[in-house]
Amino acid sequence: MSLRDGTVKMSKSDASELSRIHLDDSPDEVLKKIRKAKTDSEASVSYDKVIRPEVSNLIEILSELREESIAALVQVSFLSMYVLSCRLEV
């Protein structure tokens, strides 16, 4: 899903380069785009694609990058978005 709108797919036609990850993006570019991704105003982490689509999208992306289950990421990070963002540091 788009990094700018968790309800739509990533698209090359989106005006913002920060809305998508390209296959040839460097690891630093991917990290920058994920860090700038849209979330919401809640500090806690929870996975709910209907109520929190952007946060859920980031959890799914991080799950794939780290090869960890969504449940494991949410359990470790449930206290704060900061803890979730620290999981990017690998």
Backbone torsions as a table, in degrees:
resi	resn	phi	psi	omega
1	MET	NA	159.4	-178.6
2	SER	-60.4	144.6	177.2
3	LEU	-79.2	-9.8	179.4
4	ARG	-104.7	-20.3	179.5
5	ASP	-149.6	104.3	-174.9
6	GLY	-68.4	2.3	-179.7
7	THR	-104.2	-4.1	179.7
8	VAL	-126.1	156.7	-179.2
9	LYS	-71.8	155.1	171.8
10	MET	-62.6	139.9	-176.3
11	SER	-144.1	136.7	175.7
12	LYS	-65.7	-23.3	-177.5
13	SER	-81.5	-9.2	176.4
14	ASP	-65.9	136.3	-177.3
15	ALA	-64.1	-29.0	-176.5
16	SER	-90.1	123.7	174.2
17	GLU	-64.7	-22.9	-179.1
18	LEU	-77.9	-2.0	-178.9
19	SER	-85.1	-10.5	-173.3
20	ARG	-146.7	160.5	175.5
21	ILE	-111.4	126.4	177.2
22	HIS	-91.5	151.2	179.4
23	LEU	-61.7	-28.2	-179.4
24	ASP	-96.6	9.8	174.5
25	ASP	-65.6	140.3	176.1
26	SER	-72.3	161.4	176.3
27	PRO	-55.5	-37.4	178.5
28	ASP	-65.8	-39.0	177.6
29	GLU	-65.2	-42.4	178.7
30	VAL	-61.2	-46.9	179.4
31	LEU	-59.9	-44.4	179.0
32	LYS	-60.6	-44.9	-178.5
33	LYS	-65.7	-41.3	179.5
34	ILE	-66.5	-41.1	179.4
35	ARG	-64.2	-28.8	-179.4
36	LYS	-93.6	2.5	-178.2
37	ALA	-63.9	150.5	179.1
38	LYS	-70.6	137.1	173.0
39	THR	-126.5	-137.2	175.8
40	ASP	-143.4	-174.1	-173.8
41	SER	-85.6	-6.4	179.1
42	GLU	-77.9	138.7	-178.8
43	ALA	-83.7	-23.1	-177.9
44	SER	-81.6	165.8	178.8
45	VAL	-112.3	129.1	173.3
46	SER	-149.3	153.6	-178.6
47	TYR	-106.4	109.7	176.8
48	ASP	-154.0	104.2	-173.9
49	LYS	-65.1	-20.8	-180.0
50	VAL	-87.5	-49.7	-176.1
51	ILE	-81.2	-35.9	-177.1
52	ARG	-130.6	66.8	-174.5
53	PRO	-62.6	-38.9	-177.9
54	GLU	-69.0	-43.2	178.3
55	VAL	-65.8	-42.2	178.3
56	SER	-61.9	-39.0	177.4
57	ASN	-61.6	-45.5	178.7
58	LEU	-63.9	-38.9	177.7
59	ILE	-63.0	-42.5	178.5
60	GLU	-63.0	-43.7	179.2
61	ILE	-63.5	-47.1	179.4
62	LEU	-62.9	-36.8	177.3
63	SER	-59.3	-43.0	178.8
64	GLU	-70.1	-44.2	-178.2
65	LEU	-64.2	-39.4	-176.9
66	ARG	-94.0	-6.4	-177.1
67	GLU	55.7	44.8	175.9
68	GLU	-119.6	153.7	178.6
69	SER	-72.9	154.6	177.1
70	ILE	-59.6	-43.8	-179.4
71	ALA	-60.0	-41.0	180.0
72	ALA	-65.6	-42.3	178.8
73	LEU	-64.0	-43.0	180.0
74	VAL	-66.1	-41.1	-179.5
75	GLN	-62.7	-42.6	-179.4
76	VAL	-72.5	-34.4	-171.2
77	SER	-104.1	4.5	-169.6
78	PHE	-58.1	-22.2	-176.6
79	LEU	-75.6	-33.6	-176.4
80	SER	-161.4	155.2	174.3
81	MET	-66.2	-30.1	178.5
82	TYR	-60.2	-44.9	179.2
83	VAL	-61.8	-41.7	178.0
84	LEU	-61.7	-44.9	-178.8
85	SER	-64.5	-31.2	177.3
86	CYS	-66.3	-24.1	178.5
87	ARG	-68.5	-14.3	176.9
88	LEU	-74.1	-18.6	-172.6
89	GLU	-78.4	55.8	177.8
90	VAL	-134.4	NA	NA
